[in-house]
Amino acid sequence: MSSEKQEIRERIWRLLEEKGVARFPKPIYGRIPNFNGAEKAASRIVGLKEYAEAKVVKVSPDSPQRYLRYKCLIDGKILIMPTPRLREGFLLLDPSKIPRREYDKASTIRGAFIYGEKVGVENLPKIDLIVVGSVAVTKNGLRIGKGGGYGELEYAILLECGKVDENISIATNVHDLQLIDKAPRDPFDLVVDIIATPTKLIRVEGKKNRPKGIIWDALRPEKLVEIPLLMELRKRRSHT
């Protein structure tokens, strides 16, 4: 399964480079790839009812989602941003506490660490909308990330801690070239509800069958060491 997913990632990274739509940061290999038209795709999400009604939005820290992070601050929404590889948990950015002239800087990873606040998962507000980055996504919503499983873990942690519910809308913005027909699926994989590209918006219909929480048996021991939050949650679980 994982080798098949990696073949898909390699194909998409290569395709974006060959078609000349990949952009900084480079190389895009091993990353959620940034692409020409990322802001146009993101603006389709900004135009949705789900975004308009959301007070708290979680957006991945990847480059193609920067415009969405900026818009959340401009639009007065609480922005939740996972730290890279979840090493330091989650950052909360409250636009009312950030000078407006600094919103652009605050939407970057470096700026988020300056203007955001590290908040324990138990103290996060309930999240209304999630936006994730993707390397590839099928037209029925199955997402392939860069291979670390962080997007899935973020969702599972937030679900287990009661900060999202199973019906939360999950969106991704990708280039049209990142749309694929099919992909293998693991039990922990995320299925998105909304796919936004520079040319179209796709709403995924039907039951998503997302994970019900952290699948502990699927976690490698090194992940527990790498992500202190997971270790903490596991300890709590063993004491209940």
N, C-alpha and C positions, 0 to 999 in steps of 0.2 A: 504493500500500500504506500509506504513512505517513498520508495524508489519511484513509483509511478507519479506521485505528487511532485517529486523533485524534477522529474523529466518535464512536467508541465511548467514548473517555475523556470527552468532553464530555457524552455522554448519561448515563454513570454518575455523574459529579460532580453533574449537574443532578438526577438521580433521587434520590440520597442526600439532597440538600438538600430537595427537594420532599417527600420522605417523612419528613423530620424525624429522620433517624438519623445525620446527620453531626455530628461534635463537634470540639472544639478539637484541634489548631490550625485556625483558619479564616482566610481562605477555603480550602476544600479543593481548589479548582481549581488545577491544576499540582502537586498533591501526591499521594503515596500517602495516600488518605483515611482518617482516623480515624473510627470509627463506634461507635455503641452496641452493646455485645455483643462488642467486640474481645477482651476478656479471656476471655469464655466460649468464643469460637472458639479462642483460643490454648490454653485448658485442654484442648481435645481433642487438640492436638498433644502437650502435656505428658503425656497419658495413653497415648501410643503406645509400643510396644516399641522403635521406632527411637530415641525420645528417651531412654527408660530406659537403653538400652545405650550411648548416646553419651557419650564423655568430653569431646569438643571439639565445640562447636556454633557455627556462624556464623549470626548473626541480623542482619537489616538494621537500619539506624538509625532507621527510621520509627516514628511514634507508635503504630500499631496493634500493633507487635511489642514494645512496651516491657515488657509483662507477661512475655513469653517471655525477654527479657534478664534481668529480675529473677529469674525462676524458675531460670534457668541458674545464677546466682550462689548462690541459696539451696540448690540441689541439688548444689553443689560441682563444677559443670562449668566447664571453661575456655571463656570466651566470646570469640569473635572478632567484632568489629564493624567493618565498613567505615566509614571516615570519610565524611562527606557529599561526594558527587560524586567520591569516591576521591582527593580532592586531596592528602591526607596518608597515603594507603595504608590500612593496617589497624591497629586497636587490639586488643591482647590484654588481657583482664581475667581475672586469676587470683583467685578468691574467697578463697583462703588468704592473700592479701596485702592484702585489703581488709577493714576493720572491718565486722562484720556489720550494725551499725546504719547503715552507709553504702551498703548494697546498693541501696536504693531510689534514692538519688541517683546511684549508679554506673550505673544502668540508663538514665539520661537521656543525651542527647548531650553536654551540658556536663559531667556527672559522669563520663562515660566518658573524657573527655580528662584529667580530674583523676586518676582512679584506674586508668585503663588505661595500657598501655605501647605506644608506637609501635614496631612490629616489622616489619622488612623481610620481604617475602613469603618469602624463602628460609629465614628463621628461624621461620616459623610452624609449629606442629605439624600433623600430618595431621588433617583435619576429618572428623567422622563424620556430621554432619547439617547441612543448610542450611535456614534459614527465610527466605523473602523476602516483601516486601510486594507488593501488586498493586493496580492500578486496576480491572482486570477479569480474569477467567479463564474459559476455556471448560470445560465438564464433562469434556472429554478432556485437560485439563491445560495448554492453551496460555495462557501468561501475557502480559498487557499491562501494562507499567509506566507510569510517568508520561511517558515519551518520551525520556529521556536515554540509555537503554541501559546504565545503570550496573550493574543486577543481572546482565545478560548478561556484561558485561565482568568483573565480579568473579568469576563462575564460570569464565569462559574463562582469566583470569589464574591462578587457583588450579589449574585443570586443567593448564595449560601448565607450571606450576612444581611439579607433582606433589603438591599439597596436598589435592586431592580426586581421586577416580577417577570414571569415567563412570557407575558404578552407584550413586553416592551418592544417598540419598533427599533430595528437595527438597520442602519443604512451604510452603504459604501459608495465612494466615488472613484471610478476607474476610467481608463481610456477604453474606447470601443474594442481595441485590439486585445484587451484583457478579458473579454467575454469568451467563454468556451462552452462547448456543448455538454460535456460530461466530465466527471472527476470521481475518483474513489472517495469513499466516506468512512471516517473513523467515528466511534461513539462520541468523542468529545468535540467534534467539528461544529462550527457555528453555521447556521443558515440565516442569511439576511432577508429582510422584508423589502428593501428598496435598493435598487442599483441605479446610480446616476452616472451617465457618461456625458462627454461634451455634446453629443447629438440627441440623446434620449433619456427618458426615465422609465425604468421597468419596475412594476410592482409585482412581487412574487406572491402568488395565490397559494392557498392550501396550508395544511398543518406543517409546522417547521420541525417538530420533534427534536428540539434542542436539548442539551444536557440538563439534568435537574440540579446540578451542583458540581462540586469538584469530584472527579473520578480518581480517587486516591491511588487505586491499583495501577492506573496508567502513568503515574508520575515516576520518573526516574529519581533515584536518591539525590543526584547532584542538583536537581531542580529545587529540592527542599533547602539545600545549602545555599543555593544561588539567590533564592527569594525568601528572606526572613519572614515575610508576612505569611507564607505558606506554613513555615515551621510553627509560627505562633498559632495559626488556626488549627493545625494538627494537634498541638498540645491542648488547646481548649477543648477540642473534640474528644480527646482521650479522657478529659476530666469530667465530661458530662455523661 
